[in-house]
């Protein structure tokens, strides 16, 4: 499971999530009548659940949201993933607000964006510029945390289908990702923390976005059959675990976490009539 972020226009206030032992956190940042999704995390058969998932409703503005699934690895991966889950939302918003105050943001070509451009374009580039800065600050905070030995532990911000990373002249750790918080022993050998940021303009037909390893058609079918938005994430986790056990009966089941964010409340039409955005 990879990490994803869904963000919207910023405001000046955010309450940082409190430390805790919960693997999945749904938190409202302001008074909102309806919940906009669900988040669920279940440990596999390997022992301690190293996943940390989050859905912040009302992030940056009333109808904004911050979503993430952080997959920890290594001896203290569970601690790193929870630290990132609890701290990254506030760091990201802080970096974004700093850009708003100085009034300077550049596009992909390094050109300054003038105020007369569409607000939506400028907002995206502000978030895009804020993300790498916030990720670097987050990584530094992990490194400076004396309680955490993160030399060979961390949490993913991965891309699919990449080669494993090994230390020179050693047969470890074999990290199967290109981006990660922590893992400082490998930061000079190919592992980076800089995120790859993209955006999508929502259409009126879009209904939800999900993070999971199942393909889009499977996930869409499961969510449309779920009883409610609040139970959708658990339904996907249950289906993923069942599929894993069926396909790999002799392998230990991995931790499984899902964040499901709905753009609209569930309607009565069938999935064939809806445009779904799944990641």
Secondary structure, DSSP 4 states (H G I P E B T S, - for coil): -----------S--PPPPP-S-SEEEEESS--SS--EEEEEE--SSSS--EEEEEEETSSSTT-EEEEEEEEESTTHHHHHHHHHHHHHHHHHHHHHHHHHHT--B-TTSPBPPTTS-HHHHHHHHHHHHHHHHHHHHHHHHHH-TT---SS-EEE---SS---EE-TTS--EEE--SBEEE-GGGTTTT-B--------PPPTTB-EEEE-SS-HHHHHHHHHHSSSHHHHHHHHHHHHHHHHHHH-TTSPPPPEEEEEEESS---SS-GGGSB----
